[in-house]
């Protein structure tokens, strides 16, 4: 163990050491932020920081292909896709305390302990009795960096590679299950219900179009310009324009103005 540590100190250059002590804490901070952040969007952004740090480490360790894939594919494509999904799905904070699947926390704890034991066994095997070989010798024996990686993935670790693909599919299905929210029968309003409620109210027609600062659909009520004056070209020809109704004093829960301003009524 000590011999391996001494050998590592001898082969690490000053630039590699400086890069490690700058990028390493940033990558670790991103990982901790991802775990402890209460907002899913913030967790994804913290994970982006960690992936960028890993990409830099690959470049420093003379693995340009892995570094480029880490930054372009994982950080630039997959994480952006995750962000899009999180923003489109969106969940209230109160939903996160409800378990959609019973016993998932206990299963997650068992899986986490098993994964930690597996990683510890792999690290122990790597640092005890493993032959030390430089990257240049490995690339020469395998025909290049990309070829060597392809041989390892699709020949030596083909079964593990396919299991990883199945794990990604399982994670996607699990995300959809967690994001699914069951609604009680009758809670969802159909098109018939919306139409009935609309025609039962005092205004079955549509509201004025957005962007014209209009408060009425009446032909004698002009649109309002940004400076508050009336736009003469917005009213019908040959109709005397009426004074603009006053601005609404309040807005209700549905985002609609007061009835006088909303319907064009005049006192």
Order of alpha helices (4+ residues) and beta strands (2+ residues): alpha-alpha-alpha-alpha-alpha-alpha-alpha-alpha-alpha-alpha-beta-beta-alpha
